[in-house]
Amino acid sequence: MLRLICPLLICLWSANVIASGKNYIGNFSCEEAPFGLHLPGSYSSLLRIAPVKSNTVIDTENWEGYTTSRRDITFEGLSLRVITFSNDLERYMTALATVTKNGPWNANIFKLGQPLQEVQRALERYDAALSSEDSIGNEAGELKFIFGPDAKVKSMNYSCYTG
């Protein structure tokens, strides 16, 4: 019975990965090279990467001895959803990010305006194929490319695991 179930589970998992359009890359990280955003390590430094257009608390959760706040922070060309911690004011975690303008936060190998073919060539080193509808990532997060009608990167959307 187990010999029948294992191949079935592998087929279902493969179909799910294909249907989701997500290319699995084992070393993908939202916050580390080569795919991740270049964001500072502290919350106060984050707020200094560019002029802040808005910084809004979305909700707050109470934990034993501290609270976490989910915040939407907008800069010119970068929108973030981060989690901050009352017991460590410099700590934050990135949950979501949308890049709409190149800046110091860009990933090492991807830039806005980059043609689809260049993105595909960069990903070949990681055994990942990409169409204009796909994303890359793993359990730790995902990067979705949005291409314009000219087949160039128009924006990049990160979704990051925060626990």
C-alpha positions as CSV (number, residue, x, y, z in Angstrom):
1,M,0.0,0.0,0.0
2,L,2.8,2.4,0.9
3,R,4.4,1.7,-2.5
4,L,1.3,3.0,-4.1
5,I,0.8,6.0,-1.9
6,C,4.3,7.5,-2.1
7,P,4.3,7.8,-6.0
8,L,0.8,9.3,-5.7
9,L,1.9,11.9,-3.2
10,I,4.9,12.8,-5.3
11,C,2.6,13.3,-8.4
12,L,0.2,15.4,-6.4
13,W,3.0,17.6,-5.0
14,S,4.5,18.0,-8.5
15,A,1.2,18.9,-10.0
16,N,0.7,21.5,-7.2
17,V,4.1,23.1,-7.9
18,I,3.4,23.2,-11.6
19,A,-0.1,24.6,-11.2
20,S,1.2,27.3,-8.8
21,G,3.8,28.5,-11.3
22,K,6.4,28.6,-8.6
23,N,9.9,27.5,-9.4
24,Y,11.5,25.9,-6.3
25,I,14.9,27.3,-5.5
26,G,16.3,25.7,-2.4
27,N,18.5,28.7,-1.3
28,F,15.9,31.3,-1.9
29,S,15.6,33.9,0.8
30,C,13.7,37.2,0.9
31,E,16.5,38.9,2.8
32,E,19.7,37.3,1.5
33,A,21.7,37.3,-1.8
34,P,21.3,36.5,-4.5
35,F,17.5,36.9,-4.7
36,G,16.6,38.8,-1.6
37,L,16.1,42.5,-0.9
38,H,18.9,44.6,0.4
39,L,17.4,45.9,3.6
40,P,19.2,47.2,6.7
41,G,19.5,44.9,9.8
42,S,17.8,47.4,12.2
43,Y,14.4,49.0,12.1
44,S,15.8,52.5,12.7
45,S,18.1,52.0,9.7
46,L,15.3,50.7,7.6
47,L,13.4,54.0,8.1
48,R,16.4,55.9,6.8
49,I,16.9,54.1,3.4
50,A,14.7,56.7,1.7
51,P,12.1,59.3,2.7
52,V,9.2,57.5,4.4
53,K,5.9,58.4,2.7
54,S,3.8,56.5,5.2
55,N,4.2,54.2,8.2
56,T,0.9,52.7,9.5
57,V,0.2,50.1,12.2
58,I,-2.2,47.5,10.7
59,D,-2.6,45.5,13.8
60,T,-1.0,44.5,17.1
61,E,-0.7,41.1,18.8
62,N,0.0,40.6,22.5
63,W,2.4,37.9,23.5
64,E,3.8,37.0,26.9
65,G,5.9,40.0,27.9
66,Y,5.8,41.9,24.5
67,T,3.7,42.9,21.6
68,T,4.2,42.7,17.8
69,S,3.0,45.2,15.4
70,R,2.3,44.6,11.7
71,R,3.2,47.8,9.8
72,D,2.8,49.0,6.3
73,I,5.7,51.3,5.3
74,T,5.9,53.0,2.0
75,F,8.9,54.6,0.3
76,E,9.1,56.0,-3.2
77,G,9.4,52.7,-5.2
78,L,9.1,50.3,-2.2
79,S,6.2,49.2,-0.1
80,L,6.8,46.9,2.8
81,R,4.8,45.0,5.4
82,V,7.0,44.4,8.4
83,I,6.5,43.0,11.9
84,T,8.1,45.0,14.7
85,F,8.7,43.9,18.4
86,S,8.1,45.9,21.5
87,N,10.8,44.1,23.4
88,D,13.5,44.8,20.8
89,L,12.8,48.1,19.0
90,E,15.5,47.5,16.4
91,R,14.2,44.1,15.3
92,Y,11.8,43.7,12.4
93,M,10.8,41.0,10.0
94,T,9.8,41.5,6.4
95,A,6.4,39.9,5.5
96,L,5.7,41.5,2.1
97,A,7.5,43.8,-0.2
98,T,6.6,45.4,-3.6
99,V,9.4,47.0,-5.6
100,T,8.2,49.5,-8.2
101,K,11.4,51.6,-8.6
102,N,15.0,50.6,-8.5
103,G,16.8,51.6,-5.4
104,P,19.3,50.5,-2.7
105,W,16.9,47.7,-1.8
106,N,17.2,45.8,-5.2
107,A,18.2,42.2,-5.3
108,N,21.7,41.5,-6.6
109,I,20.6,39.9,-9.9
110,F,17.3,41.5,-10.7
111,K,16.3,45.0,-11.6
112,L,13.2,46.7,-12.8
113,G,13.3,47.2,-16.6
114,Q,15.2,43.9,-17.0
115,P,14.0,41.9,-20.0
116,L,12.4,38.5,-19.4
117,Q,15.2,36.8,-21.2
118,E,17.8,38.3,-18.9
119,V,15.8,37.1,-15.8
120,Q,15.5,33.6,-17.4
121,R,19.3,33.5,-18.1
122,A,20.1,34.5,-14.5
123,L,17.8,31.7,-13.2
124,E,19.3,29.0,-15.4
125,R,22.2,28.8,-12.9
126,Y,19.7,27.7,-10.3
127,D,17.9,25.1,-12.6
128,A,14.8,27.3,-12.6
129,A,12.8,28.1,-15.8
130,L,10.6,31.2,-15.7
131,S,7.7,32.4,-17.9
132,S,6.1,35.7,-17.6
133,E,3.5,34.2,-15.2
134,D,5.8,32.4,-12.8
135,S,7.5,33.1,-9.5
136,I,10.5,31.6,-7.7
137,G,10.9,30.6,-4.1
138,N,10.6,27.9,-1.5
139,E,9.1,27.4,2.0
140,A,10.8,30.6,3.2
141,G,9.2,32.9,0.7
142,E,8.4,33.7,-2.9
143,L,9.3,36.4,-5.5
144,K,6.8,37.1,-8.2
145,F,7.9,39.1,-11.2
146,I,5.3,41.3,-12.9
147,F,6.2,42.0,-16.6
148,G,4.9,44.8,-18.7
149,P,3.7,44.5,-22.3
150,D,7.3,45.0,-23.4
151,A,8.3,41.8,-21.5
152,K,10.4,43.8,-19.0
153,V,10.2,43.6,-15.3
154,K,7.6,46.2,-14.1
155,S,7.5,45.2,-10.4
156,M,8.7,42.5,-8.1
157,N,6.5,41.2,-5.3
158,Y,8.0,39.4,-2.3
159,S,6.1,37.2,0.1
160,C,8.2,36.1,3.1
161,Y,7.7,33.5,5.8
162,T,7.6,35.1,9.2
163,G,6.7,32.2,11.4
